[in-house]
């Protein structure tokens, strides 16, 4: 869930915490606090033990999973602040409540179409999206009986409770937290904002006429790449499906694959009796994702609003993320039993979901608040910001496909 870094600095500096990065350049990063330095040491020791247990070559997806989700140490579960100005990135719900209010309008229609009574948000961040969606659903007279949040991090659960208590205290009794997907029979809407980009990925490259898989080697002093033959189950078949004629792939081409996406979609489908899965994230269709000119993949890391490409730099302290292959998402969803109900840009989805009407509620005489609203809308919708790079996909299970948020621009034909 990298969101949008406030300041991205790709300059080649000599000084800073980071030291040299992949590609031979350096990034000037803020210094670490004592607690961050201690956490970094503990995470590197933990990773070193995993590398030893894997005979010196830990598959990259397992490295990424550990760096992000290891109990007590991983980026998303260690209690460090991640969201907003004082964190590492800013997500759309942090930029403007209008984002979540627009999503709520689409969710309300989805609930009506399936006579649903439950919303499940997977990975709720700071809780602002949950709070603002609940307030909007109440205003629309379409409150679900339950608003479930699937959140593995105890510290984020606590932050979400605090946010909801501050922004929507009267609605907090409707909210419940889960550690796993709900039992079968779910009828309603599952929402995931910047969820899929934080799933661990496998990395691969074309080398000497064949394919190699990236593993991670090293010790507590630092990690580094170790390229091996393809070992991970399913990776060779996935590469063959992507490139039936792999002779056309240039030497050194490298990218990533998310092999955990299909099992997750199957798990959601098994538990959903009737409803929708609404996913908002940044990424590309397959042709754009694996374009020859995007020859080093899309993996990127974020730390205090700086972006860089070295996943080994600050494990546990930095986010590690990869773009979403929306073509793969649509195919895996179909295989799991979903139908593709909509696919469009974030800008068009928000506009179709009533963004202009909501913005019109802002009082221009309240100059500060009105300017904040305008700036938030610009970041959410301009092509140079989040408007085009972020996409919205709706998946339906035993539910009608006509959704209001996808009226004006249908991109399903590009997948």
C-alpha positions in Angstrom: 0.0 0.0 0.0 2.5 2.6 -1.0 0.1 5.3 -1.9 1.7 8.4 -3.2 5.0 9.7 -1.9 4.9 13.4 -1.2 8.4 14.0 -2.4 10.1 11.5 -4.7 13.9 12.0 -5.0 15.7 10.0 -7.6 18.8 12.2 -7.5 22.2 10.5 -7.2 23.5 11.7 -3.9 26.6 10.6 -2.1 25.5 11.2 1.5 22.7 9.8 3.6 21.6 6.8 5.5 21.1 4.6 2.5 24.6 4.4 1.0 24.8 2.9 -2.5 21.6 1.5 -4.1 21.0 -0.9 -6.9 22.2 0.6 -10.1 25.2 2.3 -8.5 23.5 5.4 -7.1 22.7 6.7 -3.6 19.6 8.2 -2.0 19.8 10.9 0.7 17.4 9.6 3.4 16.6 11.0 6.8 18.4 9.5 9.8 16.9 6.7 11.8 15.7 6.9 15.3 17.1 4.6 17.9 13.9 2.4 17.8 14.1 2.3 14.0 17.8 1.3 14.1 17.0 -1.5 16.6 14.1 -2.7 14.5 16.3 -2.8 11.4 18.9 -4.9 13.2 16.3 -7.3 14.4 14.7 -7.6 11.0 18.1 -8.2 9.3 18.9 -10.9 11.9 15.5 -12.5 11.3 16.0 -12.5 7.5 19.5 -13.9 7.9 18.1 -16.9 9.8 15.5 -17.4 7.0 18.3 -17.3 4.3 20.3 -19.9 6.2 17.2 -22.1 6.5 16.7 -21.8 2.8 20.3 -23.0 2.1 21.5 -19.5 1.3 18.9 -18.7 -1.4 15.5 -17.4 0.0 12.9 -16.9 -2.8 12.2 -13.2 -3.3 8.5 -13.5 -2.5 9.3 -15.0 0.9 11.8 -12.2 1.5 9.1 -9.7 0.6 6.5 -11.4 2.8 8.9 -11.4 5.8 9.9 -7.8 5.3 6.3 -6.7 5.2 4.4 -9.1 7.4 6.7 -10.9 9.9 5.0 -10.7 13.3 6.3 -7.8 15.3 9.0 -6.9 12.8 7.4 -6.5 9.3 6.6 -3.2 7.9 2.8 -3.4 8.2 2.8 -4.9 11.7 5.6 -3.3 13.6 3.7 -0.2 14.8 5.6 2.5 13.0 3.6 5.3 11.5 3.1 4.8 7.7 0.3 7.1 6.5 0.2 10.8 6.0 2.6 13.7 6.3 4.6 12.1 9.1 4.7 8.7 7.5 6.0 7.2 4.3 3.2 7.9 1.8 -0.2 9.4 1.4 -3.1 7.3 0.2 -6.2 8.6 -1.5 -8.4 8.5 1.7 -5.8 10.6 3.4 -5.8 13.1 0.6 -9.5 13.8 0.7 -12.6 12.4 2.3 -14.3 12.9 -1.1 -12.5 9.8 -2.3 -14.1 7.5 0.3 -17.5 9.2 -0.1 -17.5 8.4 -3.9 -16.5 4.8 -3.1 -19.3 4.6 -0.6 -21.8 5.7 -3.3 -20.7 2.8 -5.5 -20.8 0.4 -2.5 -24.3 1.6 -1.7 -25.5 0.7 -5.2 -23.8 -2.7 -5.0 -25.5 -3.5 -1.7 -28.9 -2.6 -3.2 -28.3 -4.8 -6.2 -27.6 -7.9 -4.2 -29.7 -7.0 -1.1 -26.5 -7.1 0.9 -26.0 -6.2 4.5 -22.2 -6.4 4.9 -19.1 -4.5 3.8 -15.7 -6.0 4.2 -12.6 -3.7 3.9 -9.4 -5.6 3.5 -6.4 -3.7 4.9 -8.0 -0.5 6.2 -4.9 1.6 6.7 -5.5 4.4 9.1 -9.2 3.8 9.2 -10.1 7.1 7.5 -11.7 5.3 4.5 -13.9 3.2 6.8 -15.0 6.2 8.8 -15.8 8.4 5.8 -17.5 5.6 4.0 -19.7 4.8 7.0 -20.7 8.5 7.4 -21.6 8.7 3.7 -23.5 5.4 3.7 -25.5 6.7 6.7 -26.3 9.9 4.8 -27.5 7.8 1.9 -29.6 5.7 4.3 -27.8 2.6 3.2 -25.8 1.6 6.2 -24.8 -2.1 6.3 -25.6 -4.1 9.3 -21.9 -4.9 9.6 -18.7 -3.2 8.5 -15.9 -5.7 8.7 -12.2 -4.9 8.6 -9.7 -7.6 7.9 -6.5 -6.3 9.5 -3.6 -8.5 10.7 -1.7 -5.7 12.5 -2.6 -5.0 16.1 -1.2 -1.5 15.9 -3.2 -0.7 12.8 -6.3 -2.1 14.4 -5.8 0.2 17.3 -5.2 3.2 15.0 -8.4 2.3 13.0 -10.4 2.2 16.3 -9.1 5.6 17.3 -9.9 7.1 13.9 -13.4 5.7 13.9 -14.1 6.8 17.4 -13.0 10.3 16.5 -14.7 10.6 13.1 -17.8 8.4 13.4 -18.3 7.4 17.1 -22.0 6.7 16.6 -21.2 4.1 13.9 -18.4 2.3 15.7 -20.7 -0.4 17.1 -21.3 -1.6 13.5 -17.6 -2.3 13.0 -15.8 -5.6 13.7 -12.3 -6.7 13.1 -11.2 -10.0 11.5 -8.0 -11.9 11.2 -9.2 -13.9 8.2 -11.8 -13.8 5.5 -15.4 -14.4 6.9 -17.1 -17.7 6.7 -19.0 -18.8 3.6 -22.3 -17.2 2.8 -21.0 -13.6 2.6 -23.5 -11.3 0.8 -22.3 -7.8 0.2 -19.2 -5.9 -1.0 -15.5 -6.5 -0.4 -13.3 -3.3 -0.8 -9.6 -3.3 -1.3 -7.8 0.1 -1.7 -4.1 -0.3 -2.6 -4.2 -3.9 -1.4 -2.9 -6.0 -4.2 0.3 -4.0 -4.7 1.5 -5.1 -1.3 1.2 -8.8 -2.1 4.6 -10.6 -2.3 5.8 -11.2 -5.9 8.3 -13.4 -7.6 11.0 -11.7 -9.6 12.6 -13.2 -12.8 14.9 -12.4 -15.6 15.9 -13.6 -19.1 19.5 -14.8 -19.0 21.5 -16.8 -21.5 18.5 -18.0 -23.5 16.5 -19.1 -20.5 14.7 -17.9 -17.4 16.1 -17.3 -13.9 14.4 -16.6 -10.6 15.6 -14.1 -8.1 16.4 -15.4 -4.6 17.9 -13.4 -1.7 21.3 -14.2 -0.1 23.3 -12.5 2.6 23.5 -12.2 6.3 22.7 -9.8 9.2 25.0 -7.2 7.6 22.9 -7.0 4.5 21.1 -8.9 1.7 21.8 -9.1 -2.0 20.5 -10.8 -5.2 21.2 -14.4 -6.0 19.8 -15.5 -9.4 19.0 -19.2 -9.6 17.2 -21.6 -11.9 13.4 -21.5 -11.7 12.4 -23.3 -8.5 9.1 -21.8 -7.3 6.0 -23.9 -8.1 4.0 -22.4 -10.9 6.5 -19.8 -12.0 7.8 -21.6 -15.1 4.3 -22.2 -16.3 3.3 -18.6 -15.8 6.3 -17.4 -17.8 5.5 -19.8 -20.6 2.0 -18.5 -20.7 3.2 -14.9 -20.8 5.8 -15.5 -23.5 5.0 -18.6 -25.7 7.8 -17.4 -27.9 10.4 -16.5 -25.3 13.1 -16.2 -27.9 11.8 -12.7 -28.5 12.6 -11.5 -24.9 15.8 -9.6 -24.8 18.7 -10.6 -22.7 18.6 -9.1 -19.2 14.9 -8.3 -19.2 13.6 -8.5 -15.7 10.2 -8.1 -14.1 7.9 -9.7 -11.5 4.8 -12.0 -11.2 2.2 -12.2 -8.4 1.4 -15.9 -8.0 -0.5 -15.3 -4.8 -3.3 -13.4 -6.5 -5.2 -16.4 -7.9 -5.4 -18.3 -4.6 -6.6 -15.2 -2.8 -9.3 -14.6 -5.3 -10.4 -18.2 -5.0 -10.6 -17.9 -1.2 -12.8 -14.7 -1.6 -15.1 -16.4 -4.1 -15.5 -19.5 -1.9 -16.8 -17.3 0.9 -18.9 -14.9 -1.2 -22.5 -16.2 -1.8 -23.4 -13.1 -3.8 -21.8 -9.7 -4.1 -19.0 -7.6 -5.5 -15.3 -7.2 -5.1 -14.1 -3.6 -5.6 -10.4 -3.1 -6.1 -8.5 0.2 -6.5 -4.8 0.2 -7.2 -2.1 1.4 -9.6 -0.8 -0.7 -12.4 -1.2 -1.7 -16.0 -2.8 -4.1 -18.5 -0.5 -6.9 -19.5 0.8 -5.3 -22.7 1.9 -2.2 -20.8 3.2 -4.1 -17.7 5.5 -6.4 -19.7 6.4 -3.9 -22.4 10.0 -4.4 -23.6 10.9 -0.8 -22.5 9.8 -1.5 -18.9 12.7 -3.9 -18.7 13.4 -3.8 -15.0 9.9 -4.4 -13.7 7.9 -2.1 -11.4 9.2 -2.9 -7.9 9.6 0.2 -5.7 10.1 1.1 -2.1 9.0 4.0 0.1 10.5 5.6 3.2 9.4 9.0 4.5 8.1 10.2 1.2 11.2 9.1 -0.7 11.0 6.4 -3.3 13.8 4.1 -4.4 14.4 0.7 -5.9 16.4 -1.2 -3.3 14.3 -3.7 -1.4 17.3 -4.7 0.9 18.0 -1.2 2.1 15.7 -0.8 5.1 13.7 -4.1 5.5 10.9 -3.6 8.0 11.2 0.2 7.8 10.3 0.7 4.2 7.3 -0.3 2.1 8.0 -2.7 -0.8 5.5 -2.7 -3.6 4.9 -3.8 -7.2 2.3 -2.6 -9.7 -0.8 -4.6 -10.4 -1.2 -6.6 -13.7 -4.9 -6.0 -14.2 -5.0 -8.4 -17.1 -3.8 -11.2 -14.8 -6.3 -10.0 -12.1 -9.2 -10.2 -14.6 -8.1 -13.7 -15.8 -7.7 -15.1 -12.2 -11.0 -13.6 -11.2 -12.8 -15.3 -14.1 -11.1 -18.6 -13.2 -12.3 -18.1 -9.6 -15.9 -17.6 -10.6 -16.2 -13.8 -10.8 -17.4 -11.8 -13.8 -15.8 -8.5 -14.8 -18.3 -5.8 -14.0 -16.2 -2.8 -14.7 -12.7 -1.5 -15.3 -11.8 2.2 -15.6 -9.4 4.9 -14.4 -9.7 6.3 -10.9 -10.6 9.7 -12.3 -13.5 8.5 -14.3 -14.7 6.2 -11.5 -14.8 9.1 -9.0 -16.5 11.5 -11.5 -19.1 8.8 -12.3 -19.6 8.3 -8.6 -20.6 11.9 -7.9 -17.3 13.7 -7.3 -18.5 16.9 -8.8 -21.7 17.0 -6.8 -19.8 16.3 -3.6 -17.2 19.0 -4.4 -20.1 21.5 -5.0 -21.0 21.1 -1.4 -17.8 22.9 -0.4 -18.4 26.5 0.5 -16.1 28.8 -1.6 -16.3 31.5 1.1 -14.4 29.1 3.5 -11.3 29.7 1.5 -8.9 27.4 3.4 -11.3 24.4 3.4 -12.4 25.0 -0.3 -8.8 25.1 -1.4 -8.0 21.9 0.4 -10.9 20.2 -1.3 -9.8 21.5 -4.7 -6.2 20.4 -4.2 -7.4 16.9 -3.1 -9.5 16.5 -6.2 -6.7 17.6 -8.4 -4.4 14.9 -6.9 -7.1 12.3 -7.2 -8.1 13.0 -10.8 -5.3 14.7 -12.8 -3.5 12.3 -15.3 -0.2 13.6 -14.0 -1.1 12.6 -10.4 -3.3 9.6 -9.5 -6.2 10.0 -12.0 -4.8 7.8 -14.8 -2.2 5.6 -13.1 -4.7 4.3 -10.5 -7.4 2.0 -11.8 -10.7 0.6 -10.4 -11.9 -2.9 -11.1 -15.3 -4.3 -10.1 -15.8 -8.1 -9.9 -19.2 -9.6 -9.5 -20.3 -12.9 -8.2 -23.9 -13.9 -9.0 -24.7 -10.1 -9.3 -25.7 -7.8 -12.2 -22.8 -6.0 -14.0 -24.2 -2.5 -14.6 -22.5 -0.3 -12.0 -22.7 3.5 -11.9 -19.0 4.1 -11.4 -18.1 2.7 -14.7 -20.5 4.5 -17.1 -18.4 7.0 -18.9 -15.2 5.1 -19.7 -15.1 1.3 -20.1 -11.5 0.0 -20.3 -12.3 -3.7 -20.2 -11.4 -4.1 -23.9 -7.8 -3.2 -23.1 -7.2 -6.1 -20.7 
